[in-house]
Amino acid sequence: MTPQYETHEHDVLIIGAGGAGLRAAIEGLAQGLSVGVVCKSLLGKAHTVMAEGGLAAAMGCVDSADDWRTHFRDTMRGGKLLNNWRMAQIHAQEAPDRARELEQWGALFDRTDSGNILQRAFGGHTYKRLCHVGDRTGLEMIRTLQDRGVQMGFDVYMECTVTRLLKDGDRVAGVFAYWRESGRFVVLKAKAIVIATGGIGKSWKITSNSWECTGDGMALAYEAGAELLDMEFVQFHPTGMVWPPGVQGILVTEAVRGEGGILRNKNGERFMEKYDPKRMELSTRDVVARSIYTEVREGRGSPHGGAFLDISHKPAEYVKRKLPSMYHQFKELADVDITKGPMEVGPTCHYVMGGIRVDAETGRSSLPGLFAAGEAAAGMHGANRLGGNSLSDLLVFGRRAGLAASQLAKSSAMPSIGEDQIAQAQREALAPFDQPGGENPYQIHYDLQEVMQNLVGIFRNDEDLRRALVELEKLKERARDVRVEGSRLYNPGWHLYFDLRSMLTVSEAATHAALARTESRGAHSRLDYPKLDEAWGKKNNVIAKKGETMTLFEVPLSEMPEELKQLLAEDK
Ligand SMILES: Cc1cc2nc3c(=O)[nH]c(=O)nc-3n(C[C@H](O)[C@H](O)[C@H](O)COP(=O)(O)OP(=O)(O)OC[C@H]3O[C@@H](n4cnc5c(N)ncnc54)[C@H](O)[C@@H]3O)c2cc1C
């Protein structure tokens, strides 16, 4: 086959134009390097744009007692102490600077009466800590970072999907990609690459995630030889829409609870009193999601299998000002006026704490030349993420990964990529057009979502997880014969062929890790092992490819310095 593709070169290549990717790109540009950003959707449309509630940073603008130590403690406790403590520390210490910097670049956060940044309460945070712009914080963040990046001059390859990482020996040296519109192939070479491709929610049937969240970056890294960490920790956000069916899973921001929203069951009982009487609705997401699920299972759910969330006791003008998207979302999609009555809500697959295993300081993966940041990377959030800690994570570790990638690029020559790898990537990409009698990818995706929703959901057990692994094997077998009709010109079936491959990889990794962890911790709830297990509290699960096999091994947590242990021991 004669390879036909265009080629571009950059010092640093960023895969993903969400908050993490854009922040990494800005850092590369600040180092005076040539930076390319490649993304599946249009620039400005990355999943981060959907973030609503805010960005957590211990700035003490509203609660002056707040500081990084409390933020660190909240994050570690929320993550059930499985977090990479160094990442949690860096995050808590650097988030305020990153928020201020965003403001200097033009982000307009909501203000207090005295003109300070207004910070709101959120689950698991001791103090009011979330800088926000109503319930459209992600939009402001993307707008600001994008303006900055465009002004500084990055090259953007948008509507362009990366399908393989390419290597020079052991080192990552570039990517193979295709333009989604024309189907034409592209090879992007770089001295260092940052993966910032976001989450994996599209493997589940009910999810708040956008179409982009198919775990591509994690699967690309895994296939190329990098390690994945703690993939069992998948967060189910307690409040997604449950009705009507077409909008099931769409997020109802935690800001509703942050602004005083109350959860009740069908009998009108404020059931959080039973599950977390101290924090009530502002308990952590894992606890609230399990509480709603338990109410439903025990017959006290709302008509469509959820709970009622009510903010209508607040003045209508206040609700419309603080939660404009929620007001419109319910009015337009469910014909419910949230200033007058409750919303019906239930758990939705929202975020993955697991991802590419990285070094805390630099975002460096175990593969030379490859870095990762944002939701695609793991470690920061342990067994459960606190709301608001993702947007700050994107800025803190996006910057660090961008900086470390730039430092590597400055001291490296442009690697070379063998034609054989490119030809192989091309053959693989074209294979589904030549499958006689193969199946279309939509049915396989549908079946995958059923498997993950029903067998690897909020509550798990040995039998279901083993069944899931058997089902995933069958799905992988079917996926090998996927057939795509039509041509390479904007072909959604072909796009799904690539996405499906990634989703199968990350689903298998999540299921393997969930089966291995025989305890309940944070977002991982095992009905057959309902308690925390001290031994499991000392180790992470790592997944890597050995030959053609997905293997899992445990690694001990690194020892935490004494002063941080003291912080965690304080009874606050
Ligand atoms: C509805 C909703 C509300 C949320 N609200 C909040 C909040 O208020 N506060 C908070 O802290 N967190 C929130 N989160 C979580 C947070 O938004 C995400 O964790 C975060 O935005 C992920 O950012 P990212 O930069 O890692 O990736 P993303 O924003 O997901 O961006 C990924 C990028 O990678 C690109 N990409 C993916 N695969 C490929 C490929 N194969 N080739 C090329 N490009 C690719 C995509 O096109 C995209 O540009 C929310 C999540 C949801 C779903």
PDBQT file of the ligand as one rigid body, heavy atoms in Angstrom, charges set to zero:
ROOT
HETATM    1  C1  LIG A 601     -21.646  18.197  32.744  1.00  0.00    +0.000 C 
HETATM    2  C2  LIG A 601     -20.345  18.229  33.486  1.00  0.00    +0.000 A 
HETATM    3  C3  LIG A 601     -20.096  19.232  34.393  1.00  0.00    +0.000 A 
HETATM    4  C4  LIG A 601     -18.885  19.277  35.092  1.00  0.00    +0.000 A 
HETATM    5  N1  LIG A 601     -18.663  20.286  35.968  1.00  0.00    +0.000 NA
HETATM    6  C5  LIG A 601     -17.481  20.360  36.625  1.00  0.00    +0.000 A 
HETATM    7  C6  LIG A 601     -17.214  21.432  37.520  1.00  0.00    +0.000 A 
HETATM    8  O1  LIG A 601     -18.041  22.316  37.731  1.00  0.00    +0.000 OA
HETATM    9  N2  LIG A 601     -16.024  21.461  38.158  1.00  0.00    +0.000 N 
HETATM   10  C7  LIG A 601     -15.074  20.513  37.966  1.00  0.00    +0.000 A 
HETATM   11  O2  LIG A 601     -14.017  20.604  38.571  1.00  0.00    +0.000 OA
HETATM   12  N3  LIG A 601     -15.300  19.488  37.094  1.00  0.00    +0.000 NA
HETATM   13  C8  LIG A 601     -16.464  19.396  36.419  1.00  0.00    +0.000 A 
HETATM   14  N4  LIG A 601     -16.690  18.365  35.542  1.00  0.00    +0.000 N 
HETATM   15  C9  LIG A 601     -15.566  17.492  35.176  1.00  0.00    +0.000 C 
HETATM   16  C10 LIG A 601     -14.660  18.217  34.190  1.00  0.00    +0.000 C 
HETATM   17  O3  LIG A 601     -15.445  18.982  33.311  1.00  0.00    +0.000 OA
HETATM   18  C11 LIG A 601     -13.808  17.252  33.364  1.00  0.00    +0.000 C 
HETATM   19  O4  LIG A 601     -13.184  16.333  34.204  1.00  0.00    +0.000 OA
HETATM   20  C12 LIG A 601     -12.747  18.044  32.620  1.00  0.00    +0.000 C 
HETATM   21  O5  LIG A 601     -13.349  19.061  31.860  1.00  0.00    +0.000 OA
HETATM   22  C13 LIG A 601     -11.876  17.184  31.720  1.00  0.00    +0.000 C 
HETATM   23  O6  LIG A 601     -11.002  18.067  31.046  1.00  0.00    +0.000 OA
HETATM   24  P1  LIG A 601      -9.790  17.553  30.162  1.00  0.00    +0.000 P 
HETATM   25  O7  LIG A 601      -9.042  18.752  29.717  1.00  0.00    +0.000 OA
HETATM   26  O8  LIG A 601      -9.053  16.497  30.890  1.00  0.00    +0.000 OA
HETATM   27  O9  LIG A 601     -10.485  16.842  28.915  1.00  0.00    +0.000 OA
HETATM   28  P2  LIG A 601     -11.729  17.276  27.996  1.00  0.00    +0.000 P 
HETATM   29  O10 LIG A 601     -12.274  18.603  28.307  1.00  0.00    +0.000 OA
HETATM   30  O11 LIG A 601     -12.642  16.097  28.007  1.00  0.00    +0.000 OA
HETATM   31  O12 LIG A 601     -11.062  17.400  26.577  1.00  0.00    +0.000 OA
HETATM   32  C14 LIG A 601     -10.583  16.286  25.886  1.00  0.00    +0.000 C 
HETATM   33  C15 LIG A 601     -10.031  16.746  24.566  1.00  0.00    +0.000 C 
HETATM   34  O13 LIG A 601      -9.378  15.646  23.943  1.00  0.00    +0.000 OA
HETATM   35  C16 LIG A 601      -9.805  15.546  22.599  1.00  0.00    +0.000 C 
HETATM   36  N5  LIG A 601      -9.669  14.153  22.178  1.00  0.00    +0.000 N 
HETATM   37  C17 LIG A 601     -10.146  13.047  22.788  1.00  0.00    +0.000 A 
HETATM   38  N6  LIG A 601      -9.774  11.956  22.100  1.00  0.00    +0.000 NA
HETATM   39  C18 LIG A 601      -9.048  12.385  21.041  1.00  0.00    +0.000 A 
HETATM   40  C19 LIG A 601      -8.415  11.748  19.955  1.00  0.00    +0.000 A 
HETATM   41  N7  LIG A 601      -8.427  10.419  19.788  1.00  0.00    +0.000 N 
HETATM   42  N8  LIG A 601      -7.782  12.510  19.028  1.00  0.00    +0.000 NA
HETATM   43  C20 LIG A 601      -7.763  13.854  19.140  1.00  0.00    +0.000 A 
HETATM   44  N9  LIG A 601      -8.336  14.515  20.161  1.00  0.00    +0.000 NA
HETATM   45  C21 LIG A 601      -8.983  13.781  21.089  1.00  0.00    +0.000 A 
HETATM   46  C22 LIG A 601     -11.231  16.048  22.619  1.00  0.00    +0.000 C 
HETATM   47  O14 LIG A 601     -11.663  16.419  21.336  1.00  0.00    +0.000 OA
HETATM   48  C23 LIG A 601     -11.075  17.230  23.583  1.00  0.00    +0.000 C 
HETATM   49  O15 LIG A 601     -10.584  18.333  22.890  1.00  0.00    +0.000 OA
HETATM   50  C24 LIG A 601     -17.908  18.287  34.869  1.00  0.00    +0.000 A 
HETATM   51  C25 LIG A 601     -18.170  17.261  33.958  1.00  0.00    +0.000 A 
HETATM   52  C26 LIG A 601     -19.380  17.220  33.286  1.00  0.00    +0.000 A 
HETATM   53  C27 LIG A 601     -19.667  16.097  32.369  1.00  0.00    +0.000 C 
ENDROOT
TORSDOF 0
